Amino acid sequence: MSKLFEPASGLLTVPYEPNEQSELRENPPRFTWMPAKPENDRYVLQVSSSGSFEPDATETIGPIPYNFYTPDRDFEPGTYYWRYALSEETGMGREASSNWSRVRSFTVPEHVPSTPLPSRGARYSAAGAAHPRLWLQPCRVETFRERIRRDASACGWDVFYEKSVRPWMERELIAEPERYPDNKRVAKLWRKMYMDCQETLYAIRHLSVAGVLLEDAEIIRQAKRWLLHVVSWDPRGTTSRDYNDEAAFRIAGAVGWGYDWLHGSLSEEERTAVRANLFERTEQVAHHVIERSRIHRVPYDSHAVRSLSSVLAPACIAMLHEEPQAREWFDYTLDYFACLYSPWGGQDGGWAEGPMYWTTGLAYLIDAFNLIRGYAGIDLFSRPFFAHTGDFPLYVHSPDTVRASFGDQSTLGEPPSLKTAYNIRQFAGLTGNGLYQWYYEQVKVRDRDADTKFYNYGWWDFRFDDLLYRHDYPDVEPVLPGPEAIEPVKWFRDVGWVAFHRRMDDPAEHIQLLVKSSAYGSLSHSHGDQNGFLLHAYGEPLAIDSGYYVAHGSTMHRNWRRQTVSKNSLLIDGKGQYAGLDKVLCKEAYGVIENVSSTPGYASVRMNATEAYRESVPYLKRFVREVYWIDDTYAVIVDAVDLAQPGRVTWLMHTLNRMELNGQAFRAIGAKAEMDGRFVYCSSGHMTVGQHDKFPDVDPAEYEGLPSQWHLTAETKEADSHRIVTLLVPMKRGDDKFVSYFIDDQDHGIHLYFTNEEGKTRMIAVPKAY
């Protein structure tokens, strides 16, 4: 029997779970461990109510093809033990071929959601072999066909037909995309390439669905024309996964929908050719996901994870029962969704990459889960993450806010996108949460020209989305997010974001203060913004996430947007947090929310971003920021920085307009709101306060013609310890109110007293810098 290799789990790899520290919030537990072989690893798992694994109390499961597993049944509440070993086939069946792993224990609590995954042998018992399978199965096709014959407006069919079907009857076929000059990616051509592929998806999917539902021979003929045209493209060419994965995802989806819905209208020869094309395109994606990216070992590959939803789920459903390999890929996809999803958040529903990537990731996932549930009867939405993830955009990307959330955003400078609203409506339909429906309706009223925006039209067709949702889900009554309906302080522990809200129900009165210190650091689409804050008040952004969205990988993206210099945080001796290309260092550049407290009129969060500066400022001993939100009207920020050698700290804040500076005070002024800011205490003496409207190290051509943004810098004197206390008072334009304060420093601490316009006084204690 060989020795089992049990490597320690790293920052970027899957953990050993469940364990003694695990808090299980669904039943059964999900098992993950580090791989014991570089390839061809198969495992046997034992779970027991006995720490010595007595045979009568032990269940042996295997073979398990990867290093993760979701049981097909619930566990009774209680304490359990588990271990695993490598497995091989013997004359007696599947047996352990290595010694057993270290034993780990876990406790299954009572009253948690039941979310088992049917075993591989049983999970497709309800999945028929007839076509179509994507969205509607044959019996449901006939039911909906009769419905739209009686009422052409049912589920928005008439709008879908006029705007998303008829145009493709008349459009010229789109040519196969050409290669980049010298095969070197150019952003403009890359975008055109996948826009062409997105339109091709629209043409094939919408014509195919409409032609079959209407039993219209001409529409079906046009759908076949588009489909066979695309099948003539080289699957190893410009629309292959390795050349342009965004284009590849769209074309694989187009061929999958066309093959499934036109199955009965294709000749056997045509079916064979289309399926072969679909198989090759799907194989490219599956090979990358499973063999190269290996997201079951290292889950932080945003595109690879998304390709499970956008390609493997629909394509494998379309080919199931016809291509044996499709079943293996589909099994992997379902196993991943049931166990490891989502690598970007946890059961609080947060998404570390921010609301824009929540939108893209969840959009494709919603589509995939609906297809899986409709075809195979497996409801992956029942996992706790999906019961709560609608809270994430609600609290950190509220409908009226602009530049007030963290992470990469192609919508930067605009309110939440319509697709974000469509996503959250899905969770309204699943959970009955009226707050989510309110969010959807607010955004839809504001975003009336969605199709003119690249980040909408290049990704989804809202008429098709609307058709599917209205067919599959009930109407939900909206609920206003008044004080009694929402949490005034919302902590997403899984991703390290905290949101403070006042009057979300009224944009003219709404204040949103958002802070972040995340265990994900600057990984993927996250930035070097640990201990950062953002403030949106009275209909306008005041402390912003600065810069412009040009393109992923542009100098604006690499040298400004991802870097701490563009955030409302601190530089130390001019240096920010690590936000470069090394994923390990990005993950190591993390922050921690140490505490969140909330009582009426007084809420606070304490964040620690020390490790975020470890690579760039190795002599930093501590950077802790405490943010107090007081009486729903003003914020006090307390920064504590301790260094192993003397250094200077630069306090940063960014706004849309030039600020008024006056000694240790600054004033941000917008069209609807303004903010009075004051450095009420700095342990090293008065700070040097200035502002500029430049984007250093950014190619000027990338922001030519765009409005200026203003960047406040307040630098301390040199010292090895710093304490900075900043008062921020947002107000409506022209209100000109202020919060008075005084300082008592008689003892070893400093007591600061703040009094608002209503005469309420609050005290904040700050340790002295010695």
C-alpha positions in Angstrom: 0.0 0.0 0.0 1.5 3.3 -1.1 2.0 6.3 1.2 -0.7 9.0 0.8 0.7 12.4 -0.2 -1.1 15.0 1.9 0.2 18.5 0.9 -0.8 21.5 2.9 -3.4 23.7 1.3 -2.1 27.0 -0.1 -3.6 30.4 -0.5 -4.9 29.6 -4.0 -5.9 26.0 -3.5 -8.9 24.2 -2.1 -9.0 23.7 1.7 -9.4 20.5 3.7 -13.1 20.7 4.7 -15.1 20.1 6.7 -13.0 20.4 9.8 -13.3 21.1 13.5 -13.6 24.9 12.8 -16.2 24.5 10.0 -19.6 26.0 10.6 -21.9 23.9 8.4 -24.8 25.8 7.0 -26.2 23.2 4.7 -26.7 19.4 4.9 -24.9 17.3 3.8 -21.4 18.7 4.2 -19.2 19.3 1.2 -15.8 17.4 1.3 -12.7 18.9 -0.3 -9.0 18.0 0.0 -5.7 18.5 -1.8 -5.0 16.1 -4.6 -2.7 13.2 -3.8 -1.4 12.6 -7.3 -0.7 15.0 -10.2 -3.2 13.1 -12.5 -5.3 10.0 -12.7 -6.2 10.4 -9.0 -9.2 8.4 -7.8 -10.3 8.4 -4.2 -12.3 6.4 -1.6 -13.9 8.4 1.2 -15.0 7.2 4.6 -17.4 9.0 6.9 -18.2 7.7 10.3 -19.9 8.5 13.6 -17.0 6.6 15.2 -13.6 8.2 15.6 -12.1 4.7 15.2 -14.2 4.0 12.1 -16.0 1.0 13.5 -17.4 -0.9 10.5 -21.0 -0.7 11.6 -20.8 3.1 12.0 -18.8 3.8 8.8 -19.9 4.5 5.2 -17.3 4.0 2.5 -17.8 5.9 -0.8 -16.0 5.5 -4.0 -14.6 5.7 -6.6 -14.6 9.5 -6.4 -12.9 10.9 -9.6 -11.7 14.2 -8.1 -10.6 15.8 -4.8 -14.1 17.0 -3.9 -17.4 15.3 -3.2 -21.1 16.1 -2.3 -23.1 13.2 -0.7 -26.5 12.3 -2.1 -28.2 12.2 1.3 -28.5 14.3 4.4 -26.7 13.4 7.6 -28.4 13.2 11.0 -27.4 16.0 13.3 -24.3 15.0 15.3 -20.5 14.7 15.2 -18.8 12.8 12.4 -15.3 11.9 11.3 -13.9 11.6 7.8 -10.8 10.4 5.9 -9.8 9.6 2.4 -7.3 7.4 0.5 -6.3 6.8 -3.0 -8.4 4.1 -4.7 -7.8 1.5 -7.3 -9.9 -1.3 -8.9 -9.1 -4.9 -7.6 -10.7 -8.2 -8.0 -12.8 -7.4 -4.9 -14.0 -4.1 -6.2 -12.8 -0.6 -5.5 -10.3 -0.5 -2.5 -7.9 1.9 -0.9 -4.5 1.7 -2.5 -2.8 4.1 0.0 -2.8 4.6 3.7 -5.7 6.7 5.0 -5.4 10.5 5.4 -5.4 12.3 8.6 -8.8 12.1 10.4 -10.9 15.3 10.5 -14.1 15.8 12.4 -17.2 18.0 11.9 -20.6 18.6 13.4 -23.8 18.6 11.5 -26.2 21.1 13.2 -30.0 20.9 13.2 -32.3 22.9 11.0 -30.0 23.8 8.1 -31.1 23.6 4.5 -31.1 20.1 2.9 -29.0 20.3 -0.3 -27.8 16.8 -1.4 -26.7 16.1 -4.9 -28.0 12.9 -6.6 -25.3 10.4 -7.2 -23.7 10.1 -10.6 -25.6 6.9 -11.3 -29.0 8.3 -10.6 -28.9 12.0 -11.4 -30.2 11.8 -15.0 -33.1 9.5 -14.3 -35.5 12.3 -15.2 -33.5 13.5 -18.2 -35.1 12.3 -21.4 -33.4 11.7 -24.8 -35.9 13.8 -26.9 -35.2 17.3 -28.1 -35.4 20.2 -27.3 -34.0 20.1 -23.8 -32.7 23.6 -23.3 -35.5 25.6 -21.5 -38.5 23.7 -22.7 -38.9 19.9 -23.2 -41.3 18.6 -25.8 -44.4 18.4 -23.6 -43.8 22.0 -22.4 -43.1 23.2 -26.0 -46.6 22.1 -27.0 -48.2 23.8 -23.9 -46.4 27.1 -24.5 -47.2 26.9 -28.3 -50.9 26.7 -27.5 -50.6 29.6 -25.1 -49.0 32.0 -27.5 -51.4 31.0 -30.2 -54.2 32.2 -27.9 -52.3 35.3 -26.6 -49.3 36.6 -28.6 -48.3 38.8 -25.7 -48.0 35.9 -23.2 -44.8 36.2 -21.2 -43.7 39.0 -23.5 -43.6 36.8 -26.6 -44.8 39.5 -29.0 -41.9 41.8 -27.9 -39.4 39.0 -28.2 -40.6 38.1 -31.7 -40.6 41.7 -33.0 -37.3 42.8 -31.6 -35.2 39.6 -31.1 -36.5 37.3 -33.9 -37.6 39.2 -37.0 -34.4 41.3 -37.4 -32.4 38.1 -37.9 -34.6 37.0 -40.7 -33.3 39.8 -42.8 -29.7 40.3 -41.6 -26.8 39.2 -43.7 -24.8 36.3 -42.3 -21.9 37.4 -40.1 -18.5 36.4 -41.5 -16.1 34.3 -39.5 -13.9 36.7 -37.5 -10.5 37.4 -39.0 -7.3 36.9 -37.1 -5.5 39.7 -35.2 -2.6 41.4 -37.0 0.4 39.1 -36.4 -2.0 37.2 -34.1 -1.4 39.8 -31.4 -4.6 40.8 -29.5 -5.9 44.3 -30.2 -8.7 45.4 -27.8 -10.8 47.0 -30.5 -10.7 43.9 -32.7 -11.2 41.6 -29.7 -14.4 43.4 -28.8 -15.7 43.4 -32.4 -14.9 39.7 -32.6 -16.9 38.7 -29.6 -19.7 41.2 -30.5 -20.1 39.4 -33.8 -20.2 36.1 -32.0 -22.8 37.4 -29.6 -25.0 38.5 -32.5 -24.5 35.1 -34.1 -25.8 33.5 -30.8 -28.8 35.8 -30.9 -29.6 34.8 -34.5 -29.3 31.1 -34.0 -30.9 30.8 -30.6 -33.9 33.1 -31.2 -34.7 31.9 -34.7 -34.5 28.3 -33.6 -36.7 28.8 -30.6 -39.3 30.9 -32.5 -39.3 28.6 -35.5 -40.1 25.5 -33.5 -42.6 27.2 -31.2 -44.5 28.8 -34.1 -43.9 25.8 -36.4 -42.9 28.3 -39.0 -41.0 26.7 -41.9 -39.4 29.9 -43.1 -38.1 30.9 -39.6 -36.7 27.3 -39.2 -35.0 27.6 -42.7 -33.3 30.9 -41.7 -32.2 29.3 -38.3 -30.7 26.4 -40.2 -29.0 28.8 -42.6 -27.3 30.6 -39.7 -26.4 27.4 -37.8 -24.8 25.6 -40.8 -23.0 28.8 -41.7 -21.4 28.9 -38.2 -20.6 25.2 -38.3 -18.5 25.9 -41.4 -16.2 28.1 -39.3 -12.9 26.5 -38.1 -13.4 25.4 -34.5 -9.6 25.7 -34.1 -9.5 29.1 -35.6 -10.4 32.6 -34.4 -13.4 31.4 -32.4 -11.5 28.7 -30.5 -11.2 28.8 -26.8 -7.4 29.5 -26.9 -7.7 32.3 -29.5 -10.5 34.3 -27.9 -12.4 32.6 -25.1 -15.2 35.1 -25.0 -15.9 34.4 -28.7 -15.6 30.7 -28.1 -18.1 30.7 -25.3 -20.7 32.5 -27.5 -20.3 30.3 -30.5 -20.4 27.1 -28.4 -23.6 28.4 -26.9 -25.0 29.2 -30.3 -24.3 25.8 -31.8 -25.7 24.1 -28.7 -29.0 25.9 -28.8 -29.2 25.4 -32.6 -28.4 21.7 -32.4 -31.0 21.2 -29.6 -33.9 23.1 -31.0 -33.4 22.3 -34.7 -32.7 18.6 -34.0 -35.9 17.5 -35.6 -35.4 19.8 -38.6 -31.8 18.6 -39.5 -31.0 15.7 -41.7 -28.9 12.9 -40.1 -25.9 14.2 -42.0 -26.5 17.8 -40.8 -27.0 16.5 -37.2 -23.7 14.7 -37.3 -21.8 17.7 -38.6 -23.4 20.1 -36.1 -22.8 17.7 -33.1 -19.2 17.1 -34.1 -18.6 20.9 -34.2 -20.3 21.3 -30.9 -18.4 18.4 -29.4 -15.0 19.8 -30.5 -15.8 23.3 -29.1 -17.1 21.9 -25.8 -14.0 19.6 -25.6 -11.7 22.7 -25.9 -13.5 24.3 -22.9 -13.7 21.2 -20.8 -10.0 20.4 -21.4 -9.0 23.9 -20.3 -11.2 23.9 -17.2 -10.4 20.4 -16.0 -6.9 19.6 -17.2 -5.2 23.0 -17.5 -6.9 25.5 -15.2 -7.9 22.7 -12.8 -10.5 24.8 -10.9 -11.2 21.8 -8.6 -7.7 22.4 -7.2 -7.2 26.1 -7.8 -10.7 27.6 -8.1 -9.8 31.3 -8.7 -10.1 31.4 -12.5 -13.0 33.7 -13.3 -13.4 32.8 -17.0 -12.9 29.1 -16.4 -15.6 29.0 -13.7 -17.9 31.0 -15.9 -17.4 28.6 -18.8 -19.1 25.9 -16.8 -22.3 27.9 -17.0 -22.0 29.4 -20.4 -20.7 26.4 -22.3 -20.5 23.0 -20.4 -24.0 23.1 -18.9 -26.0 23.9 -22.1 -23.7 22.0 -24.5 -23.6 18.8 -22.4 -27.4 18.9 -21.9 -27.8 19.1 -25.7 -25.4 16.2 -26.3 -26.4 14.0 -23.3 -27.2 10.3 -24.3 -25.5 10.9 -27.6 -21.9 11.6 -26.7 -20.5 9.6 -23.7 -17.9 12.3 -23.0 -20.7 14.8 -22.5 -21.9 12.9 -19.5 -18.5 13.0 -17.9 -18.2 16.8 -18.5 -21.7 17.4 -17.2 -21.0 15.3 -14.1 -18.0 17.4 -13.4 -20.0 20.6 -13.9 -22.8 19.5 -11.5 -20.2 18.3 -8.9 -18.5 21.6 -9.0 -21.7 23.7 -8.7 -22.9 21.5 -5.8 -19.6 21.6 -3.9 -17.0 24.3 -4.8 -19.2 27.1 -6.1 -18.7 29.9 -5.5 -15.0 30.5 -5.1 -15.7 34.2 -4.9 -18.0 34.1 -1.9 -19.6 32.1 0.8 -22.9 31.5 2.4 -23.5 35.2 3.2 -23.9 35.7 -0.6 -21.0 38.1 -1.2 -18.9 38.2 -4.3 -15.3 39.2 -3.8 -14.8 40.5 -7.4 -17.5 43.1 -6.9 -21.0 43.7 -8.3 -20.2 43.8 -12.0 -18.6 40.4 -11.9 -21.4 39.2 -9.6 -23.6 40.3 -12.5 -21.7 38.5 -15.3 -21.0 35.4 -13.2 -24.5 35.0 -11.8 -26.2 35.8 -15.2 -24.7 32.8 -16.8 -25.1 30.7 -13.7 -28.8 31.6 -13.4 -29.3 30.5 -17.0 -27.4 27.2 -16.4 -29.2 26.4 -13.2 -32.6 27.0 -14.8 -31.6 24.7 -17.7 -30.4 22.0 -15.3 -33.5 22.2 -13.2 -35.8 22.1 -16.1 -34.1 19.2 -17.8 -32.6 17.0 -15.1 -34.8 18.1 -12.1 -31.8 19.0 -10.0 -32.3 22.2 -8.1 -29.0 23.8 -7.3 -30.6 27.1 -6.3 -31.5 25.5 -2.9 -27.9 26.1 -1.6 -27.7 28.9 1.0 -25.5 31.1 -1.1 -28.4 31.6 -3.6 -30.9 32.4 -0.8 -28.7 35.4 0.2 -26.7 36.6 -2.8 -29.4 39.0 -3.9 -28.5 41.0 -0.8 -25.1 41.8 -2.3 -26.2 44.2 -5.1 -29.0 45.5 -2.9 -26.6 46.7 -0.2 -23.3 47.4 -2.1 -24.6 48.5 -5.5 -27.9 50.2 -4.7 -30.1 51.4 -7.6 -29.4 55.1 -7.3 -25.6 54.9 -6.7 -22.7 55.7 -9.0 -19.0 55.0 -8.5 -19.8 53.7 -5.1 -18.7 50.1 -5.2 -15.4 48.2 -5.4 -13.7 46.1 -8.1 -13.5 46.0 -11.9 -16.6 47.6 -13.5 -17.3 48.1 -17.2 -20.2 50.3 -16.0 -18.0 52.6 -14.1 -19.5 56.0 -13.8 -23.1 54.7 -14.4 -25.8 53.4 -12.1 -26.3 49.6 -11.8 -26.8 47.8 -15.1 -30.1 46.4 -16.2 -28.7 42.9 -16.1 -27.9 43.3 -12.4 -31.6 44.1 -12.0 -32.6 41.0 -14.1 -30.4 38.9 -11.9 -31.8 40.1 -8.7 -35.3 39.7 -10.0 -34.5 36.0 -10.5 -33.7 35.7 -6.8 -37.0 37.6 -6.1 -38.8 34.8 -8.0 -36.9 32.1 -6.2 -37.2 33.5 -2.6 -40.2 35.8 -2.8 -38.1 38.7 -1.5 -39.9 41.9 -2.4 -36.8 44.0 -1.8 -35.2 42.3 -4.8 -38.3 43.1 -6.9 -38.1 46.7 -5.8 -34.5 46.9 -6.9 -35.4 45.4 -10.3 -38.2 47.9 -10.9 -36.0 50.9 -9.8 -33.2 50.0 -12.2 -35.6 49.2 -15.1 -37.2 52.6 -14.8 -33.8 54.4 -15.0 -32.2 52.3 -17.7 -34.3 52.8 -20.8 -31.6 52.5 -23.5 -29.9 49.3 -22.3 -29.3 48.0 -25.8 -27.1 51.0 -26.8 -24.5 50.0 -24.2 -21.8 47.5 -25.1 -21.8 45.9 -21.7 -25.5 44.9 -22.2 -25.9 44.2 -25.9 -22.6 42.4 -26.1 -23.6 40.0 -23.3 -27.4 39.4 -23.3 -30.8 39.9 -24.9 -33.3 41.2 -22.4 -36.4 40.2 -24.4 -35.2 36.6 -24.3 -34.4 36.8 -20.6 -37.8 38.3 -19.9 -39.5 35.6 -21.9 -37.9 32.8 -19.9 -38.4 34.4 -16.5 -42.0 35.3 -17.1 -42.7 31.8 -18.3 -40.9 30.1 -15.4 -41.5 32.3 -12.3 -44.4 34.1 -10.5 -44.8 37.8 -10.1 -43.5 39.2 -6.8 -44.8 42.3 -5.1 -42.1 44.9 -4.5 -41.2 46.0 -0.9 -39.7 49.4 -0.2 -36.3 49.2 1.6 -37.5 51.4 4.5 -35.8 51.4 7.9 -37.8 48.4 9.1 -37.1 46.3 6.0 -33.3 46.5 5.6 -30.3 46.1 7.9 -28.8 49.5 8.6 -25.3 47.8 8.7 -24.8 44.8 6.4 -21.6 42.8 6.9 -20.7 40.3 4.1 -18.3 38.3 6.2 -17.4 36.0 3.3 -15.8 38.8 1.3 -15.0 41.4 3.9 -17.4 44.2 2.8 -19.6 46.3 5.1 -22.4 48.6 4.0 -24.0 51.4 6.1 -27.3 52.8 4.8 -29.7 55.6 5.6 -33.0 55.9 3.7 -32.3 53.6 0.8 -36.0 54.0 -0.2 -35.5 57.7 -1.2 -32.6 58.6 -3.5 -32.9 62.3 -2.5 -32.3 61.3 1.2 -30.2 58.1 0.7 -26.7 57.9 2.2 -24.5 54.8 1.4 -21.1 54.3 3.1 -19.3 51.3 2.0 -16.0 49.9 3.4 -13.9 46.9 2.5 -11.0 44.8 3.9 -11.1 41.4 2.1 -9.4 38.1 2.5 -9.3 37.9 -1.3 -6.8 40.8 -1.5 -6.3 42.1 -5.0 -6.9 38.7 -6.6 -8.6 38.6 -10.0 -11.0 41.5 -10.5 -10.4 42.8 -7.0 -8.1 45.8 -6.4 -5.6 47.1 -3.9 -8.3 48.8 -1.8 -8.2 47.1 1.6 -9.4 49.4 4.3 -10.9 51.6 1.6 -14.2 53.5 1.8 -16.8 55.0 -0.6 -19.5 57.5 0.1 -22.6 58.3 -1.9 -25.1 60.8 -0.5 -28.2 62.6 -1.5 -28.1 61.4 -5.1 -24.4 62.0 -5.8 -21.1 60.3 -5.3 -18.8 62.2 -2.9 -15.9 59.8 -2.2 -15.5 57.7 -5.4 -13.8 54.7 -6.9 -11.7 56.8 -9.3 -10.5 56.3 -12.9 -12.2 55.1 -16.1 -13.0 51.8 -17.6 -10.9 51.6 -20.8 -10.2 47.9 -21.2 -8.9 45.1 -19.0 -5.1 45.3 -19.2 -5.0 49.0 -20.3 -2.6 51.3 -18.5 -5.6 52.9 -16.8 -6.5 49.5 -15.5 -3.1 48.2 -14.5 -1.4 51.4 -13.2 -4.4 53.3 -11.8 -7.6 51.4 -11.3 -6.1 48.4 -9.6 -3.7 50.4 -7.5 -4.1 51.9 -4.0 -3.3 55.3 -5.4 -6.8 55.4 -7.0 -8.5 54.4 -3.7 -9.7 56.1 -0.6 -7.1 54.5 1.6 -3.5 55.2 2.5 -0.1 55.2 0.9 3.0 54.6 3.1 6.1 56.4 1.9 4.3 56.7 -1.4 3.6 53.0 -1.7 0.3 51.2 -1.8 -0.8 47.6 -1.5 0.4 44.9 -3.9 -1.9 44.7 -6.9 0.4 43.2 -9.6 0.3 40.1 -11.8 1.4 37.5 -9.2 -1.8 35.8 -8.0 -0.1 34.5 -4.9 1.1 38.0 -3.9 -2.4 39.4 -4.8 -4.0 36.9 -2.4 -1.4 37.5 0.3 -2.2 41.3 0.1 -5.4 40.8 2.1 -7.3 42.7 4.7 -9.5 41.6 7.6 -12.7 42.9 9.0 -12.0 42.5 12.7 -15.2 43.7 14.2 -18.6 45.2 13.3 -20.9 46.7 15.8 -24.3 48.5 15.5 -26.6 50.2 18.0 -29.1 52.8 17.2 -27.3 56.0 16.2 -23.8 54.4 16.5 -22.2 51.9 14.2 -18.6 51.0 13.6 -16.2 48.7 11.8 -12.6 47.9 12.5 -10.4 46.8 9.6 -6.8 45.6 9.4 -4.9 45.9 6.1 -1.4 45.3 7.5 -0.7 42.3 5.2 -1.9 44.1 2.1 1.3 46.2 2.3 3.7 43.4 3.2 5.3 43.2 -0.2 5.6 46.9 -0.8 6.2 48.2 2.8 7.8 45.3 4.7 8.5 47.6 7.7 4.8 48.2 8.3 3.9 46.7 11.6 0.2 47.6 11.6 -2.5 49.5 9.7 -5.9 49.5 11.4 -8.7 51.7 10.2 -11.9 52.2 12.3 -14.9 53.8 10.6 -17.7 55.1 12.8 -21.1 56.0 11.3 -22.8 58.2 13.8 -26.5 59.3 14.0 -27.0 58.4 10.3 -25.4 61.8 9.4 -21.6 61.8 9.6 -18.6 59.5 9.6 -15.4 59.5 11.7 -12.4 57.6 10.3 -9.6 56.7 12.7 -6.3 55.4 11.2 -3.6 53.8 13.2 -0.3 53.1 11.4 2.8 51.7 13.2 6.1 51.3 11.4 9.4 49.7 12.3 11.2 52.8 11.0 10.1 56.4 10.5 7.9 57.0 7.5 5.2 59.3 6.0 1.6 58.4 5.5 -0.5 59.9 2.7 -4.3 59.9 3.3 -6.2 59.7 0.0 -9.7 60.6 -1.2 -11.1 61.0 -4.7 -14.0 63.1 -6.0 -15.5 64.1 -9.3 -15.0 67.8 -8.8 -12.3 70.2 -7.6 -12.4 70.6 -3.9 -12.1 73.7 -1.7 -9.1 73.4 0.6 -8.6 75.4 3.8 -5.8 74.4 6.1 -6.7 70.9 7.5 -10.2 71.0 6.0 -11.5 70.2 2.5 -14.9 70.4 0.9 -16.2 68.3 -1.9 -19.0 70.0 -3.9 -21.3 68.4 -6.4 -24.5 69.3 -8.1 -26.8 67.8 -5.5 -24.6 67.1 -2.5 -21.4 68.3 -0.8 -19.2 67.0 2.0 -17.2 68.8 4.7 -14.0 66.9 5.5 -11.6 67.7 8.4 -8.4 66.2 9.8 -9.4 66.8 13.4 -6.3 65.1 14.8 -2.9 63.9 13.4 -0.3 62.7 15.9 2.6 64.0 13.9 1.2 67.5 13.5 -0.5 69.3 10.7 -0.7 67.4 7.4 0.3 68.8 4.0 -3.0 68.9 2.1 -3.2 69.1 -1.7 -5.1 67.9 -4.7 -4.5 67.2 -8.4 -6.5 65.9 -11.4 -3.8 63.8 -13.1 -3.6 60.0 -13.7 0.1 59.3 -13.3 1.6 56.4 -15.3 -1.6 56.2 -17.5 -1.4 56.7 -21.3 -3.2 60.1 -21.8 -4.8 58.8 -25.0 -6.9 56.5 -22.8 -8.7 59.3 -21.0 -8.5 62.1 -23.6 -11.7 64.1 -23.7 -13.1 62.6 -20.5 -13.9 64.8 -17.5 -11.3 65.4 -14.8 -11.4 63.8 -11.5 -9.8 65.2 -8.4 -7.5 63.4 -6.0 -6.9 64.6 -2.4 -3.6 63.9 -0.8 -2.9 64.7 2.9 0.7 63.8 3.9 1.9 63.5 7.5 5.3 64.3 8.8 7.8 61.5 9.3 7.2 59.3 12.4 7.2 55.6 13.3 3.7 55.8 14.6 0.7 57.7 13.2 -2.8 58.4 14.4 -5.1 60.3 12.0 -8.7 61.1 12.8 -10.9 62.4 9.9 -14.4 63.8 10.1 -16.7 63.5 7.0 -20.0 65.3 7.0 -22.2 64.8 3.9 -25.0 67.2 3.3 -27.4 68.4 0.6 -26.0 71.1 -1.7 -26.2 74.5 0.1 -27.0 73.1 3.6 -23.7 74.3 4.9 -24.0 72.4 8.2 -21.2 71.1 10.3 -20.4 68.8 13.3 -18.5 70.5 16.1 -15.8 68.7 18.0 -13.2 69.0 20.8 -10.4 66.9 22.0 -9.5 65.7 25.6 -6.0 64.2 25.8 -5.3 64.3 29.6 -4.4 60.6 30.0 -2.7 58.0 27.8 -5.5 58.2 25.3 -7.2 60.8 23.3 -11.0 61.4 23.6 -12.7 63.1 20.8 -16.2 64.5 21.3 -18.5 65.2 18.3 -21.8 67.1 18.5 -24.2 67.2 15.6 -26.9 69.8 14.7 -29.4 68.1 17.0 -27.2 68.5 20.0 -26.3 64.8 20.2 -22.7 64.3 21.4 -20.7 61.1 20.9 -17.2 60.2 22.2 -14.5 58.2 20.3 -11.3 57.1 22.1 -8.0 56.9 20.2 -4.8 55.5 21.8 -1.9 57.9 21.6 1.0 57.2 19.3 4.1 56.5 21.4 
